[in-house]
Amino acid sequence: MRLPAIFGRAGRASRSPLNATLDLDPVAGGGWMRVMESFTGAWQQNVVLDRETVLSYFAVYACITLIASDIAKLRMKLVQQDDDDIWSEVTSPAYSPVLRKPNAYQNRIQFWETYFLSKLTRGNTYVLKQRDARNVVIREYVLDPDRTRPLIADDGSVFYELGYSRLHQIGESGIVVPAREIIHDRFNCIYHPLVGTSPIWAAATSAAQGAAIQGASAKFFKNASQPGGILTAPGAISDTTASRLKNTWEQNFTGDNAGRVAVLGDGLKYERLAMTAEESQLIDQLKWTADVVCSVFHVPPYKTGLGPLPVNANIQALNVEYYSQCLQSLIEAAELCQDEGLECPPGTGTEFDIENLLRMDSTTLMTVLKEGVQGSIMAPNEARRRIDLPPVPGGDSPMAQQQYYSLEALANRAAAPPTPAVGAPAGLLPAPDQSADGGDPAEADTIPADDAAKLGAVSRTRLLEALDYA
């Protein structure tokens, strides 16, 4: 990737677009660093928790991959706000292509998995933007967080130093770019607003303990489930004899040879030292460390296979809980970073489609759609679209039954004079003051059947018109 000429190298004076000399102060790495101790005094005792060991612990791996994959499978869509303040999905030649295909070597799912894995494991995600001649972002690249660091100028402006990366066509280390060319998504900024903290920092001790338990268990079973012990003699023995007995025992009765028959003489006796799994509560300790890791990542333990599903809870309720306590903050932050990074105009933004995440079971879904249509909340075609059915003629607008009236219409009708019933029998129709030919009104009490039918049809038509007007 070719970087603009205004981008300089860290460690020497550079010129900003405002022609101001920059005295770059590194924020993370090189300038200052904070020692992250797993416990007080760990640094002095040279106790280091290896990152790869912590990441390989099954609970940590399960949490970060679950969160990253669950968000990555959600489609990022472009939405626009209309005059009624309703956000609807739209397409745009400026923004839609990069949302569908962020870069040349990653599809959208791979891009977002890398995005959130970086944030979960390092606390920071750095995305480098590539623009075209229109100054529109056409590519996005997730950078290595260990090779990227923020810098601060004298006037408080933020820049980023990039490390060498052949994949991203960054030809040399120390390239400095302004903040407008980087999307920096971070969370848990405990020590500095520009430096995020990974949840692994809080879960490292429990993860290391769990890994140690698994390692000890693997060693125990590698020794054919035989615990370690000591050989004791009734009297004093020389160091040479003790060393010879130890080597002989390890060669013949440990590892693949564990369980063989040992013949001991001269009063030698073997005593077991290590505790069994039941004595050390191995399973309970291992489960406790995994529960601690899940709590740090805000992931319900049953999502990682630890324990059964909660009793008397449906799938939708569990997914809503998982979304609200674990995924929502990550999703909202990524959407906002994309809006600002793509420089979307007011009334336009990005949004993850969480429909698949909160998908209901078939029975609940059909009940919700049925009540939505019957309650005139959604149109039939909208309900059919939710279950991947094609639209039908006449189903584009919400439907309501004819007998439903507003309270205002009912109040107005109560104040109005009574109207004849629709299709009322001739004998129930009110008698006119005079007959049509000016004769005796009494002679008009009886109306011929044909005239009554016509009058009923007219009354029915007027009532329908009144309902349409109401």
Secondary structure as UniProt FT lines:
FT   TURN            5..6
FT   TURN            10..11
FT   TURN            17..18
FT   STRAND          25..26
FT   TURN            40..46
FT   HELIX           51..56
FT   HELIX           58..72
FT   STRAND          76..81
FT   TURN            83..84
FT   STRAND          87..89
FT   TURN            93..95
FT   HELIX           96..100
FT   HELIX           108..122
FT   STRAND          124..131
FT   TURN            133..134
FT   STRAND          137..142
FT   HELIX           145..147
FT   STRAND          148..152
FT   TURN            154..155
FT   STRAND          158..162
FT   TURN            166..169
FT   TURN            173..174
FT   STRAND          175..178
FT   HELIX           179..181
FT   STRAND          182..186
FT   TURN            193..194
FT   HELIX           200..222
FT   TURN            223..225
FT   STRAND          229..232
FT   HELIX           239..253
FT   HELIX           255..257
FT   TURN            258..259
FT   TURN            266..267
FT   STRAND          269..272
FT   HELIX           277..280
FT   HELIX           282..297
FT   HELIX           301..304
FT   TURN            311..312
FT   HELIX           315..322
FT   HELIX           323..327
FT   HELIX           328..341
FT   TURN            342..343
FT   TURN            346..347
FT   STRAND          348..352
FT   TURN            354..358
FT   HELIX           362..374
FT   TURN            375..376
FT   HELIX           380..386
FT   TURN            387..388
FT   TURN            393..394
FT   TURN            402..403
FT   HELIX           407..415
FT   TURN            422..423
FT   HELIX           426..428
FT   TURN            436..437
FT   HELIX           441..444
FT   HELIX           449..469
//
